[in-house]
């Protein structure tokens, strides 16, 4: 579907698919984890050119899923990724990124992962940001 399509148009379609295939809709925390698994799978196929790509991507999901602990932790960690301005716990940052990268990959063909992950991957900086 084109990018101009909104949730008003897609939500009924998705709800019909859940009903047709008797699949319960995931809660917001599960949604975030599923998208993180998608990105972890995609980054295994094609690594990113910036540090902590998973933290950067999952942090953007927090506004849509404020009850997700994973999105919340990434949201607060992303502020300090490129910052030399205060006490930054690089070990905690590396542990969080490792946790995200080690999520169970999705068992999908690479071409499908690339297509699904493309919109999220496009939000990553094209080069390593400088500290502020």
N, C-alpha and C positions, 0 to 999 in steps of 0.2 A: 504494500500500500504506500501511497505517497506520504511524505513527511507532514503534509497539511492535515492528514486524518487525525482526529482527536479521540480521546477516550470515550466521548459520547457515542462515537461510531463503532469503536472496537470492543468496548465492554460487553454489549449484548452478544457479539459474536463469540467472544471468549467464554462467556457464561453458557452459551449454547453448547460449546465444545466440552466444557466441564460436565454438563448434564448428559450429553450424548455418550461420552466415554466413561461416565460414572466416576469421575476423578474429583476429589474435594479440592477446592481452591486453596492454595497455600496461604499461610498467614504472612504478615509483613516480614517477620524475621526469617522465615523460610525463603521468601522472595529474594532477600538480600544474599543469603547464602547460595542460592541457586545462581544468581548473577555472578557472584564471586567465583563459584566453581566454573562457570562459563569463561570468565576472564582468565582464570588460572589455566584452563585448558588451552585457550587461545595463546597465552603467553608462552606456553610450552612449545607451540608450533612456531611462534615468531616473537622472540624477546623484544621488549621495549627499549628505547634508547635513553630513558630517564630512570633515575633511582626510584624505588618504591612505587612502581606503577599500580600495584594492587591497592595500596593505601589510598593513592590519589583517586582511583576510580570508585572504590567502595565509599569513600568519604562523601562523594556527591550523591549517594543514595540516602543519606541520613535525613534530609528534608522530606523525602517521600515516605520514609519508613522510620519515624522517630522512635519507635519502640524497639528497634533492632540494636542489640548490644554491639554487634560487630560493626555496624555502620557508625554508631556513636563513638566507639574507640578510634575508628579511622578518621572520623570528622575532627576529633581533637588532635590526633597525631599529625594530620596533614599540615597544620599551621606551622609546624617546626621542621618540616622536611628540608627546606632550603634556607633555614634561618640560622644565623650565627649570633643571634641576639640574646640568648639566654641559656639557662640550664636545660640542655636537650639530652635525653637519655637515649643515646644511639643504640644501646643494647636492646632496650624495650622496642624501639622502632624496628630494628632488624628482626626481633622475635615476632612482632606483629606481621611484618611482611612475610616472614617464613611460614607463619601459621596460614596466611592467605594462599601463598604459593603451593602449600602442601595439601590444600583441600582436594578431596577426591575428584579426579577429572570426570567430565561428562563423557559417556560412551556414545559420541556422535562423530560422524565423518568430519574430517578437517575442513572441508569446504563449507559445511553447514555451520560449524563453530565460527569460522571466519565471517560468514555472512551475518550471523546473529551478534557476534561481538563487535563488529565494525562500528556501529554507532557509539558504543561505550569507548572503544579504543580511540576513536576520533577526538575524544575529549582530553586525551593526554597531551602534554606539551610536546612539540616536535623536537625540542632539544632540552638539555638539562637546564632548568631554571637557576638563576644566580641567587645567592642569599640576599636577604633584605635587612 
